[in-house]
Amino acid sequence: MLKVDNLTKQYGDFTAVDGACFEAGDGKVFGLLGPNGAGKSTAINCISGLLAPTSGHISVSGFDIVRDGKKAKATLGVVPQELALYEDLPALDNLNYWGKAYGLRGAELDARVREVLDYIGLADRAKDLPKEFSGGMKRRLNFGCGIVHKPKVLLLDEPTVGVDPQSRARLFEMVEAERDAGACILYTTHYMEEAERLCDSLAIIDHGKIIAHGSVDQLKAQVGARDVLQLSGRFPDGLAATIADRGIADLDVLTDESNVLTLTMTTASHHLPAIFEAITAAGGSVSETSLRSPNLETLFLLLTGKELRE
């Protein structure tokens, strides 16, 4: 239902998306995981037709987004990161507006709007203004506006940003319901736990480039059983080499800085005494310790040497 082939978007000398390739199918959630500024929203804007790609091809429901934009967009639903709501129009009228924009009329539109209001948990607030809503309620209405026309392909750009835990859980349920109804969903996020819960497959993007791609299980398998140990404190030059000389099997250094040391190894907890002893002997000190079990965030650290930044 959605195919992105060698998508590139440039702004002068700056490349926001660099040769991205991925596919997403019916009844599946494909995740685009990466930090803010990685190129996720730019990719979404190209797929939705808001931005023209510098090069590459995008197919939505079999239609090229550039050559057959009108047909492609008719099958799309978009839930943008920035709220696309009319704050001074009642929730009911926001849904009516977007339903009409996609060709719904009369009894069909009325029935669908009532259905969506109930679905997003705002039936009792239908005549209230979004400017009076909480952040979570606005996010749910934003989601409703994106699905009122029952799109075949749904683009969700960080749909849970700034919401409370209860609203986030409700948004997760709605994403899963759309997937179970057969929609093809592209979901962008910088939250690892969201990707692990919702996505059947995903691509990790950083600085516009896709650096890993596969199912959640396949990507986790790239990490293996390796833990990530991150130490904060005061560390002398060459400390990482000193620790490596301790003979710890399967140890790699991800970052070696004066105040942060990040190591990866198998069963890191078993080696903590030897690591702390090496740091003390070298004249360093540890103020904070973080030990992470293998997950997608571990993979991002292994691939980039950096944490998934906000």
Salt bridges, closest charged atoms under 4 A:
ASP18 OD2 - LYS209 NZ 2.83
ASP64 OD2 - ARG67 NH1 3.61
GLU87 OE2 - LYS138 NZ 3.52
ASP88 OD1 - LYS131 NZ 2.94
GLU115 OE1 - ARG112 NH1 3.29
ASP128 OD2 - ARG125 NE 2.34
GLU158 OE2 - LYS40 NZ 3.31
GLU158 OE1 - HIS190 ND1 2.95
GLU173 OE1 - ARG170 NH1 3.23
GLU176 OE2 - ARG197 NE 3.11
ASP180 OD1 - ARG179 NE 2.99
GLU193 OE2 - ARG168 NH1 3.82
GLU194 OE2 - ARG168 NE 3.60
GLU196 OE1 - LYS220 NZ 2.81
ASP206 OD2 - HIS207 NE2 3.76
ASP206 OD1 - ARG309 NH2 3.16
ASP250 OD1 - ARG226 NH1 2.49
ASP252 OD2 - ARG226 NH2 2.51
GLU277 OE2 - ARG246 NH1 3.59
GLU297 OE2 - ARG292 NH1 3.31
GLU307 OE1 - ARG292 NH2 2.46
GLU310 OE1 - HIS190 NE2 2.97
